[in-house]
């Protein structure tokens, strides 16, 4: 085998709470993350030279060592000495800088793919440690499915799988810096926090009304204040049949959860009519 192709799936945050700020400057979080089927296509190919190269269809992501996917391959090559070179091809479908872990999921796919492609003796536990060192969401993306993430996002525990629902993801033409959002987060102004434990119980019982009634992301207090269009998109989703809607991560993407695909189609049509330059995707919950 000298070539492998993988799906690098996006994530959404069903609930996101911030407990406080750590002494190292990072924020302590509790969040329930869920994989959706919207994905980038990652192709890894062995080459005859000794180089790592990255090719992508997107001009919005770097193709050098500043790319997390490149960095992952570079780390494995340096520390586990796989032979030959590697070509990484990323077909980008997940919106960039959108709160959907697009870069992190590409990184996780490369970690898994390189291990398999070069038959490297690397345990799941060690791979998870490497993923955690690459970025807060990489460890989750390596695991996938329905998970509770704690700490700065590196403490991952699987929970009961989320039921299959349709999902509309809408990303307005806004670039939001995660660093900026966390820097401007003020816990004292948060009026509502998600009940993570109740959310876990509702997911286990497949209580859609309970889940959607408890959707909450405390980072909305920062991002929506700066970009009200996020709240406008949420309202549109609810108007057109979403059981619940929420901003994912630090934004600016918004997702809506639906039981009927027809409502997804109508929502996307309305968003395209009401707003300019909003990228929309219809996808579904994916557990693997």
C-alpha positions as CSV (number, residue, x, y, z in Angstrom):
1,X,0.0,0.0,0.0
2,X,1.5,3.3,-1.0
3,X,-1.6,5.5,-0.9
4,X,-4.5,6.0,1.4
5,X,-7.6,8.3,1.4
6,X,-9.5,9.3,4.5
7,X,-12.4,11.5,5.6
8,X,-11.6,14.3,8.0
9,X,-15.0,15.1,9.5
10,X,-16.1,18.5,11.0
11,X,-17.4,18.9,14.6
12,X,-20.0,21.0,16.2
13,X,-20.3,21.9,19.9
14,X,-23.7,20.8,21.3
15,X,-22.8,22.6,24.6
16,X,-19.8,24.7,25.6
17,X,-19.1,26.1,29.0
18,X,-16.0,27.9,30.5
19,X,-15.2,27.1,34.1
20,X,-12.5,29.7,34.5
21,X,-9.0,30.8,33.5
22,X,-5.9,28.9,34.3
23,X,-2.6,30.3,35.5
24,X,-1.0,29.5,32.1
25,X,-3.5,31.8,30.4
26,X,-5.7,29.1,28.9
27,X,-9.3,28.7,29.7
28,X,-10.7,25.6,31.5
29,X,-13.7,24.3,29.4
30,X,-16.4,21.6,29.5
31,X,-17.9,20.9,26.1
32,X,-19.9,18.2,24.4
33,X,-18.7,17.8,20.8
34,X,-20.3,15.9,18.0
35,X,-18.9,14.8,14.6
36,X,-21.0,15.6,11.5
37,X,-20.5,14.1,8.0
38,X,-19.3,17.3,6.4
39,X,-15.7,16.4,5.7
40,X,-12.4,17.2,4.0
41,X,-10.9,14.5,1.8
42,X,-7.3,13.7,2.8
43,X,-5.1,11.6,0.4
44,X,-1.7,10.5,1.6
45,X,0.8,9.1,-0.9
46,X,4.3,7.7,-0.4
47,X,6.9,9.4,-2.7
48,X,10.4,8.4,-3.7
49,X,12.1,11.5,-2.3
50,X,12.6,12.3,1.3
51,X,10.3,15.4,1.4
52,X,6.9,16.2,2.8
53,X,4.7,18.2,0.4
54,X,1.2,19.5,0.9
55,X,-1.3,20.2,-2.0
56,X,-4.7,21.7,-1.5
57,X,-7.6,23.1,-3.5
58,X,-8.0,26.0,-1.1
59,X,-6.1,29.3,-1.0
60,X,-7.3,29.9,2.5
61,X,-5.0,27.4,4.2
62,X,-1.2,27.2,4.2
63,X,0.7,24.5,2.4
64,X,3.9,24.6,4.5
65,X,4.9,23.6,8.0
66,X,2.4,26.1,9.6
67,X,-0.4,23.8,8.5
68,X,-1.3,21.4,11.3
69,X,-1.6,18.5,8.9
70,X,1.9,19.1,7.6
71,X,3.1,19.5,11.2
72,X,1.6,16.2,12.2
73,X,3.4,14.3,9.3
74,X,6.7,16.2,10.1
75,X,6.5,15.2,13.7
76,X,5.9,11.5,13.0
77,X,8.7,11.4,10.3
78,X,11.2,13.0,12.7
79,X,10.4,10.9,15.7
80,X,9.4,7.6,14.1
81,X,11.6,7.7,11.0
82,X,9.2,6.5,8.3
83,X,11.0,5.8,5.0
84,X,10.4,7.7,1.7
85,X,8.6,11.0,1.4
86,X,5.0,11.9,1.8
87,X,2.5,13.8,-0.4
88,X,-0.5,15.2,1.5
89,X,-3.5,16.2,-0.6
90,X,-6.3,18.1,1.1
91,X,-9.6,18.6,-0.7
92,X,-11.1,21.3,1.5
93,X,-14.9,21.2,2.0
94,X,-15.1,22.3,5.7
95,X,-15.3,26.2,5.9
96,X,-12.0,27.7,7.2
97,X,-11.7,29.5,10.5
98,X,-15.3,28.6,11.2
99,X,-15.5,26.9,14.7
100,X,-15.8,23.5,13.0
101,X,-12.2,22.2,13.7
102,X,-11.3,22.0,10.1
103,X,-7.6,22.3,10.6
104,X,-7.7,20.0,13.7
105,X,-9.6,17.2,11.9
106,X,-7.1,17.3,8.9
107,X,-4.3,17.0,11.4
108,X,-6.0,14.0,13.1
109,X,-6.6,12.3,9.8
110,X,-2.9,12.7,8.9
111,X,-1.8,11.2,12.2
112,X,-4.0,8.1,11.7
113,X,-3.2,7.9,8.0
114,X,0.6,8.1,8.4
115,X,0.5,5.4,11.1
116,X,-1.4,3.1,8.7
117,X,0.4,4.0,5.5
118,X,3.9,3.4,6.9
119,X,2.9,0.6,9.4
120,X,4.3,2.5,12.3
121,X,4.2,0.9,15.7
122,X,2.3,3.6,17.6
123,X,-0.3,2.9,20.3
124,X,-3.7,4.7,20.4
125,X,-2.7,6.2,23.7
126,X,0.6,7.6,22.3
127,X,-1.2,8.9,19.2
128,X,-3.7,10.7,21.5
129,X,-0.8,12.3,23.4
130,X,0.7,13.5,20.1
131,X,-2.7,14.8,19.0
132,X,-3.1,16.8,22.3
133,X,0.3,18.5,21.7
134,X,-0.8,19.6,18.3
135,X,-3.9,21.6,19.3
136,X,-6.9,21.5,21.7
137,X,-9.4,20.0,19.2
138,X,-7.0,17.5,17.6
139,X,-7.4,14.9,20.3
140,X,-11.2,15.0,20.0
141,X,-11.0,14.7,16.2
142,X,-8.8,11.6,16.6
143,X,-11.6,10.1,18.7
144,X,-14.7,11.4,17.0
145,X,-18.4,10.7,17.7
146,X,-20.1,12.1,20.8
147,X,-17.6,13.1,23.5
148,X,-17.2,15.3,26.6
149,X,-14.0,17.4,26.4
150,X,-12.5,19.0,29.5
151,X,-9.4,20.8,30.5
152,X,-8.4,22.9,27.5
153,X,-10.0,20.3,25.4
154,X,-7.4,17.5,25.7
155,X,-9.3,15.4,28.2
156,X,-11.7,13.3,26.1
157,X,-14.3,10.8,27.3
158,X,-16.8,9.0,25.0
159,X,-20.5,9.4,26.0
160,X,-23.6,7.8,24.6
161,X,-23.9,8.3,20.8
162,X,-26.0,11.2,19.7
163,X,-29.1,10.2,17.7
164,X,-29.0,10.7,13.9
165,X,-30.3,14.1,13.0
166,X,-30.0,16.3,9.9
167,X,-27.8,19.4,10.4
168,X,-27.6,22.7,8.5
169,X,-24.3,24.5,8.9
170,X,-24.1,28.2,7.9
171,X,-20.9,30.2,7.9
172,X,-21.2,33.9,7.3
173,X,-18.4,35.7,5.5
174,X,-16.6,36.6,8.7
175,X,-13.2,35.7,10.0
176,X,-13.2,35.2,13.8
177,X,-10.0,34.7,15.7
178,X,-10.4,32.1,18.4
179,X,-7.7,33.8,20.4
180,X,-9.6,37.1,20.2
181,X,-12.8,35.5,21.4
182,X,-11.3,33.9,24.4
183,X,-9.3,37.0,25.2
184,X,-12.6,39.0,25.3
185,X,-14.6,36.5,27.2
186,X,-15.9,37.7,30.5
187,X,-17.4,35.1,32.8
188,X,-19.2,37.7,34.9
189,X,-21.5,38.7,32.0
190,X,-22.7,35.1,31.3
191,X,-26.3,34.8,32.2
192,X,-26.8,31.2,31.1
193,X,-24.5,28.2,31.1
194,X,-25.2,24.7,29.7
195,X,-26.2,22.0,32.0
196,X,-23.7,19.4,30.8
197,X,-24.8,16.6,33.0
198,X,-28.5,17.0,32.0
199,X,-27.4,17.2,28.4
200,X,-25.6,13.8,28.8
201,X,-28.7,12.3,30.2
202,X,-30.9,13.7,27.5
203,X,-28.5,12.4,24.8
204,X,-28.6,8.9,26.4
205,X,-32.4,9.0,26.5
206,X,-32.6,10.4,22.9
207,X,-34.7,13.3,24.3
208,X,-34.5,15.6,21.4
209,X,-36.6,18.3,23.1
210,X,-34.4,18.2,26.1
211,X,-31.2,18.3,24.1
212,X,-32.3,21.2,21.9
213,X,-33.8,23.1,24.9
214,X,-30.4,23.0,26.6
215,X,-28.2,24.0,23.6
216,X,-25.9,26.7,25.0
217,X,-22.5,28.1,24.1
218,X,-21.1,30.8,26.5
219,X,-18.8,32.1,23.8
220,X,-21.8,33.5,22.0
221,X,-21.6,36.4,24.6
222,X,-18.5,37.6,22.8
223,X,-19.0,36.7,19.1
224,X,-22.7,37.5,18.7
225,X,-22.1,40.9,20.4
226,X,-19.6,41.7,17.7
227,X,-21.4,40.0,14.8
228,X,-25.2,40.1,15.2
229,X,-25.7,38.2,11.9
230,X,-24.9,35.0,13.9
231,X,-28.0,35.5,16.0
232,X,-30.1,36.4,12.9
233,X,-29.1,33.1,11.2
234,X,-30.0,31.2,14.4
235,X,-33.4,32.8,14.4
236,X,-33.9,31.9,10.7
237,X,-33.1,28.3,11.4
238,X,-35.6,28.1,14.2
239,X,-38.2,29.8,12.0
240,X,-37.8,27.2,9.3
241,X,-38.1,24.1,11.4
242,X,-34.9,23.6,13.4
243,X,-35.4,21.8,16.7
244,X,-32.5,23.9,18.0
245,X,-29.7,26.2,16.7
246,X,-26.4,27.3,18.2
247,X,-23.0,28.8,17.3
248,X,-20.3,26.2,17.1
249,X,-17.0,26.8,19.0
250,X,-15.8,30.4,18.9
251,X,-17.8,30.9,15.7
252,X,-18.9,32.3,13.4
253,X,-20.5,29.1,12.1
254,X,-24.1,28.4,13.2
255,X,-25.7,24.9,13.1
256,X,-29.3,23.9,13.2
257,X,-30.6,20.4,14.2
258,X,-33.5,19.0,12.2
259,X,-35.6,15.9,12.1
260,X,-36.8,16.5,8.5
261,X,-34.4,17.0,5.5
262,X,-37.0,19.1,3.7
263,X,-36.8,21.7,6.5
264,X,-33.0,21.8,5.9
265,X,-33.5,22.6,2.2
266,X,-36.0,25.3,3.0
267,X,-33.7,26.8,5.6
268,X,-30.8,27.0,3.2
269,X,-33.0,28.6,0.5
270,X,-34.1,31.3,3.0
271,X,-30.6,32.0,4.3
272,X,-29.4,32.5,0.7
273,X,-32.3,34.9,0.1
274,X,-31.9,36.9,3.3
275,X,-28.1,37.1,3.8
276,X,-25.2,37.8,1.5
277,X,-22.1,35.5,1.3
278,X,-23.2,32.8,3.7
279,X,-21.8,29.4,3.0
280,X,-24.3,26.6,3.8
281,X,-24.1,22.9,4.0
282,X,-26.7,20.2,4.7
283,X,-25.2,17.3,6.5
284,X,-26.0,14.9,9.3
285,X,-24.8,13.6,12.7
286,X,-22.0,11.0,12.2
287,X,-20.9,8.5,14.9
288,X,-17.8,6.4,14.2
